[in-house]
Amino acid sequence: MNERISWPARTTAWIGQNGEALLIGLAVAAGLVIVMLVLRSIGQRVRNRDPNCSTWRSVIGHVLAKTTVLFMIIAALDTVASYVEPPPLISRTIGVAFIIAFALQGAVWARELALGAIGRAAGDEDEHGISNARSVIRVLVSVAVFALALVVILDNLGVNVTGLIAGLGIGGIAIGLAAQGIFADLFAALSILFDKPFKRGDTIRYDNSTGTVERIGLKTTRLRSITGEQLIMANTKLLEREIHNLAEASARRMTLIFAVASDTPADKLQRTPGVARESVATIKSCKPVRCVATGIGAGATAFELVYDDRTLDNNRVAENRSAILIDLIERLRGEQVEIVRASDAAPPLAPF
Protein backbone atom coordinates (compact mmCIF):
# COMPACT_ATOMS: atom_id res chain seq x y z
CA MET A 1 0.00 0.00 0.00
CA ASN A 2 2.83 2.39 0.89
CA GLU A 3 4.48 1.75 -2.46
CA ARG A 4 1.25 2.63 -4.28
CA ILE A 5 0.82 5.82 -2.30
CA SER A 6 4.43 6.80 -2.89
CA TRP A 7 3.96 7.18 -6.68
CA PRO A 8 1.87 10.37 -6.42
CA ALA A 9 4.27 11.70 -3.81
CA ARG A 10 7.25 10.94 -6.00
CA THR A 11 5.55 12.52 -9.00
CA THR A 12 4.74 15.65 -7.01
CA ALA A 13 8.30 15.85 -5.74
CA TRP A 14 9.69 15.36 -9.26
CA ILE A 15 7.46 18.14 -10.64
CA GLY A 16 8.57 20.39 -7.83
CA GLN A 17 12.23 19.77 -8.59
CA ASN A 18 11.87 20.16 -12.36
CA GLY A 19 9.01 22.65 -12.53
CA GLU A 20 10.84 25.40 -14.37
CA ALA A 21 12.55 23.05 -16.84
CA LEU A 22 9.25 21.26 -17.37
CA LEU A 23 7.49 24.51 -18.27
CA ILE A 24 10.25 25.45 -20.69
CA GLY A 25 10.15 21.99 -22.25
CA LEU A 26 6.35 22.09 -22.59
CA ALA A 27 6.53 25.56 -24.20
CA VAL A 28 9.19 24.46 -26.68
CA ALA A 29 7.27 21.23 -27.43
CA ALA A 30 4.02 23.15 -27.95
CA GLY A 31 5.78 25.55 -30.31
CA LEU A 32 7.28 22.62 -32.22
CA VAL A 33 3.87 20.97 -32.59
CA ILE A 34 2.29 24.24 -33.73
CA VAL A 35 5.01 24.75 -36.36
CA MET A 36 4.58 21.19 -37.67
CA LEU A 37 0.78 21.58 -37.77
CA VAL A 38 1.11 24.84 -39.72
CA LEU A 39 3.56 23.27 -42.17
CA ARG A 40 1.29 20.26 -42.63
CA SER A 41 -1.69 22.55 -43.25
CA ILE A 42 0.28 24.52 -45.84
CA GLY A 43 1.39 21.27 -47.44
CA GLN A 44 -2.19 20.01 -47.65
CA ARG A 45 -3.36 23.21 -49.36
CA VAL A 46 -0.50 23.06 -51.85
CA ARG A 47 -1.22 19.37 -52.51
CA ASN A 48 -4.93 20.06 -53.11
CA ARG A 49 -4.12 22.83 -55.60
CA ASP A 50 -1.60 20.73 -57.52
CA PRO A 51 -2.16 16.98 -57.00
CA ASN A 52 0.10 16.10 -59.97
CA CYS A 53 3.27 17.67 -58.50
CA SER A 54 4.04 19.90 -61.47
CA THR A 55 6.52 22.01 -59.44
CA TRP A 56 9.06 21.41 -56.69
CA ARG A 57 6.89 23.52 -54.39
CA SER A 58 4.11 20.98 -54.86
CA VAL A 59 6.54 18.13 -54.20
CA ILE A 60 7.55 19.68 -50.86
CA GLY A 61 3.86 20.27 -50.12
CA HIS A 62 3.11 16.57 -50.64
CA VAL A 63 5.95 15.69 -48.26
CA LEU A 64 4.80 18.06 -45.52
CA ALA A 65 1.18 16.93 -45.86
CA LYS A 66 2.22 13.41 -44.84
CA THR A 67 3.45 14.48 -41.38
CA THR A 68 1.48 12.43 -38.85
CA VAL A 69 0.01 13.67 -35.55
CA LEU A 70 1.51 10.66 -33.75
CA PHE A 71 5.00 11.73 -34.81
CA MET A 72 4.29 15.27 -33.59
CA ILE A 73 3.21 13.98 -30.17
CA ILE A 74 6.24 11.70 -29.75
CA ALA A 75 8.58 14.48 -30.95
CA ALA A 76 7.00 16.81 -28.37
CA LEU A 77 7.50 14.22 -25.58
CA ASP A 78 11.12 13.73 -26.60
CA THR A 79 11.62 17.52 -26.55
CA VAL A 80 10.20 17.75 -23.03
CA ALA A 81 12.37 14.83 -21.91
CA SER A 82 15.47 16.66 -23.19
CA TYR A 83 14.77 19.58 -20.80
CA VAL A 84 14.01 17.52 -17.69
CA GLU A 85 15.32 14.29 -16.24
CA PRO A 86 12.46 11.78 -16.24
CA PRO A 87 12.81 8.39 -14.57
CA PRO A 88 15.08 5.99 -16.50
CA LEU A 89 12.22 3.72 -17.60
CA ILE A 90 10.17 6.64 -18.95
CA SER A 91 13.23 8.21 -20.57
CA ARG A 92 14.13 4.92 -22.28
CA THR A 93 10.54 4.39 -23.43
CA ILE A 94 10.31 7.89 -24.93
CA GLY A 95 13.69 7.44 -26.63
CA VAL A 96 12.68 4.14 -28.23
CA ALA A 97 9.31 5.55 -29.29
CA PHE A 98 11.02 8.56 -30.89
CA ILE A 99 13.47 6.36 -32.80
CA ILE A 100 10.62 4.24 -34.18
CA ALA A 101 8.41 7.23 -34.98
CA PHE A 102 11.22 9.21 -36.61
CA ALA A 103 12.36 6.24 -38.73
CA LEU A 104 8.83 5.53 -39.96
CA GLN A 105 8.06 9.21 -40.56
CA GLY A 106 11.35 9.61 -42.40
CA ALA A 107 10.43 6.65 -44.61
CA VAL A 108 7.08 8.25 -45.42
CA TRP A 109 8.76 11.58 -46.25
CA ALA A 110 11.37 9.85 -48.44
CA ARG A 111 8.66 7.91 -50.29
CA GLU A 112 6.59 11.04 -50.94
CA LEU A 113 9.68 12.94 -52.08
CA ALA A 114 10.60 10.21 -54.58
CA LEU A 115 7.05 9.85 -55.87
CA GLY A 116 6.66 13.62 -56.05
CA ALA A 117 9.82 13.92 -58.14
CA ILE A 118 8.46 11.27 -60.50
CA GLY A 119 5.11 13.05 -60.65
CA ARG A 120 6.86 16.31 -61.50
CA ALA A 121 8.74 14.59 -64.31
CA ALA A 122 5.53 13.02 -65.64
CA GLY A 123 3.68 16.35 -65.60
CA ASP A 124 0.12 15.99 -66.92
CA GLU A 125 0.91 12.68 -68.61
CA ASP A 126 -2.13 10.45 -68.16
CA GLU A 127 -0.93 7.40 -70.06
CA HIS A 128 -2.25 4.19 -68.56
CA GLY A 129 1.15 2.53 -68.95
CA ILE A 130 2.94 5.38 -67.18
CA SER A 131 0.37 5.20 -64.38
CA ASN A 132 1.17 1.50 -64.06
CA ALA A 133 4.87 2.31 -63.95
CA ARG A 134 4.30 4.83 -61.19
CA SER A 135 2.26 2.27 -59.23
CA VAL A 136 5.07 -0.26 -59.50
CA ILE A 137 7.59 2.41 -58.48
CA ARG A 138 5.45 3.30 -55.46
CA VAL A 139 5.59 -0.32 -54.27
CA LEU A 140 9.36 -0.59 -54.88
CA VAL A 141 10.11 2.73 -53.16
CA SER A 142 7.87 1.82 -50.22
CA VAL A 143 9.58 -1.52 -49.75
CA ALA A 144 13.03 0.08 -49.97
CA VAL A 145 12.45 2.98 -47.57
CA PHE A 146 10.55 0.95 -44.97
CA ALA A 147 13.17 -1.81 -45.10
CA LEU A 148 15.80 0.86 -44.44
CA ALA A 149 13.65 2.26 -41.62
CA LEU A 150 13.42 -1.22 -40.09
CA VAL A 151 17.21 -1.59 -40.20
CA VAL A 152 17.66 1.83 -38.55
CA ILE A 153 15.16 0.96 -35.80
CA LEU A 154 16.76 -2.40 -35.02
CA ASP A 155 20.26 -0.93 -35.07
CA ASN A 156 19.29 1.79 -32.59
CA LEU A 157 17.65 -0.81 -30.37
CA GLY A 158 20.95 -2.65 -30.12
CA VAL A 159 20.17 -5.50 -32.52
CA ASN A 160 23.00 -6.75 -34.74
CA VAL A 161 21.71 -5.99 -38.24
CA THR A 162 24.76 -7.19 -40.20
CA GLY A 163 23.16 -10.52 -41.04
CA LEU A 164 19.85 -8.84 -41.91
CA ILE A 165 21.56 -6.41 -44.30
CA ALA A 166 23.47 -9.26 -45.94
CA GLY A 167 20.25 -11.25 -46.31
CA LEU A 168 18.41 -8.30 -47.83
CA GLY A 169 21.29 -7.75 -50.25
CA ILE A 170 21.34 -11.37 -51.39
CA GLY A 171 17.55 -11.41 -51.69
CA GLY A 172 17.61 -8.22 -53.74
CA ILE A 173 20.21 -9.66 -56.12
CA ALA A 174 18.17 -12.85 -56.54
CA ILE A 175 14.99 -10.92 -57.26
CA GLY A 176 16.83 -8.63 -59.67
CA LEU A 177 18.26 -11.56 -61.65
CA ALA A 178 14.90 -13.33 -61.77
CA ALA A 179 13.01 -10.25 -62.93
CA GLN A 180 15.68 -8.47 -64.96
CA GLY A 181 13.41 -8.37 -68.03
CA ILE A 182 10.64 -6.69 -66.06
CA PHE A 183 13.05 -4.20 -64.51
CA ALA A 184 14.59 -3.45 -67.92
CA ASP A 185 11.14 -2.56 -69.28
CA LEU A 186 10.38 -0.55 -66.15
CA PHE A 187 13.60 1.47 -66.39
CA ALA A 188 13.02 2.02 -70.10
CA ALA A 189 9.57 3.44 -69.29
CA LEU A 190 11.20 5.63 -66.64
CA SER A 191 13.77 6.84 -69.18
CA ILE A 192 10.96 7.95 -71.47
CA LEU A 193 9.17 9.51 -68.48
CA PHE A 194 12.16 11.52 -67.25
CA ASP A 195 14.20 12.19 -70.40
CA LYS A 196 11.13 12.79 -72.60
CA PRO A 197 12.65 11.88 -75.99
CA PHE A 198 9.05 11.93 -77.23
CA LYS A 199 5.51 12.14 -75.88
CA ARG A 200 2.07 11.09 -76.96
CA GLY A 201 1.06 12.83 -80.18
CA ASP A 202 4.64 13.30 -81.45
CA THR A 203 5.60 11.96 -84.85
CA ILE A 204 8.85 10.05 -84.67
CA ARG A 205 11.03 8.12 -87.09
CA TYR A 206 13.36 5.23 -86.29
CA ASP A 207 15.04 2.87 -88.76
CA ASN A 208 12.67 2.82 -91.74
CA SER A 209 9.48 3.38 -89.72
CA THR A 210 7.61 6.64 -89.15
CA GLY A 211 4.54 7.04 -86.99
CA THR A 212 2.64 9.11 -84.45
CA VAL A 213 2.93 8.03 -80.80
CA GLU A 214 -0.47 6.86 -79.55
CA ARG A 215 0.41 5.21 -76.25
CA ILE A 216 3.48 4.89 -74.05
CA GLY A 217 3.11 1.72 -72.00
CA LEU A 218 5.05 0.03 -69.27
CA LYS A 219 6.60 -2.43 -71.75
CA THR A 220 5.87 -1.12 -75.26
CA THR A 221 5.22 2.07 -77.19
CA ARG A 222 2.46 2.01 -79.80
CA LEU A 223 2.59 4.22 -82.86
CA ARG A 224 0.23 4.83 -85.76
CA SER A 225 2.12 4.57 -89.03
CA ILE A 226 1.61 7.16 -91.72
CA THR A 227 0.25 4.30 -93.84
CA GLY A 228 -2.38 3.49 -91.21
CA GLU A 229 -1.17 0.35 -89.44
CA GLN A 230 -0.20 0.24 -85.77
CA LEU A 231 3.46 -0.18 -84.91
CA ILE A 232 4.32 -1.80 -81.55
CA MET A 233 7.88 -1.48 -80.32
CA ALA A 234 9.41 -2.58 -77.01
CA ASN A 235 10.64 0.41 -75.01
CA THR A 236 14.04 -1.14 -74.44
CA LYS A 237 14.51 -1.81 -78.16
CA LEU A 238 13.14 1.58 -79.17
CA LEU A 239 15.55 3.50 -76.93
CA GLU A 240 18.49 1.61 -78.47
CA ARG A 241 17.74 3.17 -81.85
CA GLU A 242 18.36 6.64 -83.19
CA ILE A 243 15.01 8.39 -82.84
CA HIS A 244 14.08 11.38 -85.00
CA ASN A 245 11.38 13.40 -83.25
CA LEU A 246 9.74 15.20 -86.15
CA ALA A 247 7.40 17.09 -83.78
CA GLU A 248 10.39 18.96 -82.33
CA ALA A 249 11.58 20.14 -85.74
CA SER A 250 11.21 23.81 -86.60
CA ALA A 251 10.48 22.83 -90.22
CA ARG A 252 10.33 19.80 -92.51
CA ARG A 253 12.86 19.76 -95.32
CA MET A 254 11.16 18.38 -98.40
CA THR A 255 12.68 17.29 -101.72
CA LEU A 256 10.78 17.19 -105.00
CA ILE A 257 12.34 15.66 -108.13
CA PHE A 258 11.07 16.58 -111.58
CA ALA A 259 12.44 16.39 -115.13
CA VAL A 260 11.98 18.32 -118.34
CA ALA A 261 12.68 17.35 -121.94
CA SER A 262 16.36 17.47 -122.87
CA ASP A 263 15.63 19.53 -126.00
CA THR A 264 14.28 22.43 -123.90
CA PRO A 265 16.00 25.68 -124.91
CA ALA A 266 18.82 26.84 -122.64
CA ASP A 267 17.09 30.09 -121.65
CA LYS A 268 14.03 28.17 -120.43
CA LEU A 269 16.21 25.71 -118.54
CA GLN A 270 17.82 28.67 -116.78
CA ARG A 271 14.38 30.04 -115.83
CA THR A 272 13.16 26.69 -114.51
CA PRO A 273 14.70 27.02 -111.00
CA GLY A 274 13.08 30.45 -110.62
CA VAL A 275 9.72 29.07 -111.71
CA ALA A 276 10.05 26.30 -109.13
CA ARG A 277 10.83 28.82 -106.38
CA GLU A 278 7.75 30.82 -107.34
CA SER A 279 5.63 27.67 -106.93
CA VAL A 280 7.02 27.13 -103.44
CA ALA A 281 6.40 30.78 -102.53
CA THR A 282 2.66 30.33 -103.17
CA ILE A 283 2.44 28.37 -99.89
CA LYS A 284 2.91 30.68 -96.87
CA SER A 285 4.42 27.99 -94.63
CA CYS A 286 7.00 26.96 -97.25
CA LYS A 287 10.35 28.54 -98.03
CA PRO A 288 12.53 27.53 -101.03
CA VAL A 289 16.06 26.37 -100.25
CA ARG A 290 17.43 25.51 -103.68
CA CYS A 291 16.44 24.25 -107.09
CA VAL A 292 19.27 22.88 -109.22
CA ALA A 293 19.77 20.63 -112.20
CA THR A 294 21.10 17.29 -111.00
CA GLY A 295 21.75 15.34 -114.16
CA ILE A 296 20.97 14.66 -117.80
CA GLY A 297 19.90 11.61 -119.71
CA ALA A 298 18.99 10.59 -123.21
CA GLY A 299 15.60 12.28 -123.04
CA ALA A 300 15.45 14.44 -119.94
CA THR A 301 17.14 16.94 -117.65
CA ALA A 302 16.44 16.30 -113.96
CA PHE A 303 15.97 19.01 -111.34
CA GLU A 304 15.94 18.77 -107.58
CA LEU A 305 13.69 21.21 -105.70
CA VAL A 306 14.37 21.50 -101.96
CA TYR A 307 12.20 23.59 -99.63
CA ASP A 308 11.37 23.90 -95.94
CA ASP A 309 7.81 23.47 -94.72
CA ARG A 310 7.07 24.89 -91.25
CA THR A 311 3.89 22.83 -91.09
CA LEU A 312 4.51 19.76 -88.95
CA ASP A 313 1.24 17.95 -89.57
CA ASN A 314 1.85 15.04 -91.94
CA ASN A 315 -1.39 15.50 -93.86
CA ARG A 316 -0.82 19.21 -94.27
CA VAL A 317 2.76 18.62 -95.45
CA ALA A 318 1.47 16.21 -98.10
CA GLU A 319 -1.19 18.71 -99.20
CA ASN A 320 1.39 21.47 -99.52
CA ARG A 321 3.66 19.21 -101.55
CA SER A 322 0.77 18.38 -103.87
CA ALA A 323 -0.17 22.06 -104.26
CA ILE A 324 3.43 23.00 -105.10
CA LEU A 325 3.70 20.19 -107.64
CA ILE A 326 0.45 21.12 -109.39
CA ASP A 327 1.38 24.80 -109.48
CA LEU A 328 4.82 23.92 -110.87
CA ILE A 329 3.28 21.84 -113.65
CA GLU A 330 0.98 24.71 -114.62
CA ARG A 331 3.81 27.24 -114.64
CA LEU A 332 6.11 25.03 -116.74
CA ARG A 333 3.32 24.42 -119.21
CA GLY A 334 2.82 28.18 -119.39
CA GLU A 335 6.53 28.46 -120.21
CA GLN A 336 5.99 25.78 -122.89
CA VAL A 337 8.42 23.47 -121.12
CA GLU A 338 7.70 19.78 -121.66
CA ILE A 339 7.62 17.74 -118.44
CA VAL A 340 8.74 14.11 -118.63
CA ARG A 341 8.76 11.35 -116.05
CA ALA A 342 11.56 11.63 -113.54
CA SER A 343 12.22 7.93 -114.03
CA ASP A 344 13.20 8.65 -117.61
CA ALA A 345 16.06 10.71 -116.28
CA ALA A 346 17.16 8.35 -113.53
CA PRO A 347 19.31 5.40 -114.69
CA PRO A 348 21.03 7.06 -117.67
CA LEU A 349 21.75 10.32 -115.85
CA ALA A 350 25.32 11.49 -115.44
CA PRO A 351 25.94 13.71 -112.39
CA PHE A 352 27.20 17.24 -112.97
ABEGO torsion letter per residue (X at the ends): XAAAAAAAAAAAAAAAAAAAAAAAAAAAAAAAAAAAAAAAAAAAAAAAABAAGABAAAAAAAAAAABBAAAAAAAAAAAAAAABBBBAAAAAAAAAAAAAAAAAAAAAAAAAAAAAAAAAAAEABABAAAAAAAAAAAAAAAAAAAAAAAAAAAAAAGBBAAAAAAAAAAAAAAAAAAAAAAAAAAAAAAAAAAAGABBBGBBBBBEABBBBBABBBAABBBBBBAAGBBBBBBAAAAAABBBBBAAABABBBBBBBBBBBAABBAAAAAAAAAAAAAAAAABAABBBABBBBAEBBAABBBBBBBBBBABABAAAAAAAAAAAAAAAAAAAAAAGBBBBBAAAAAAABBBX
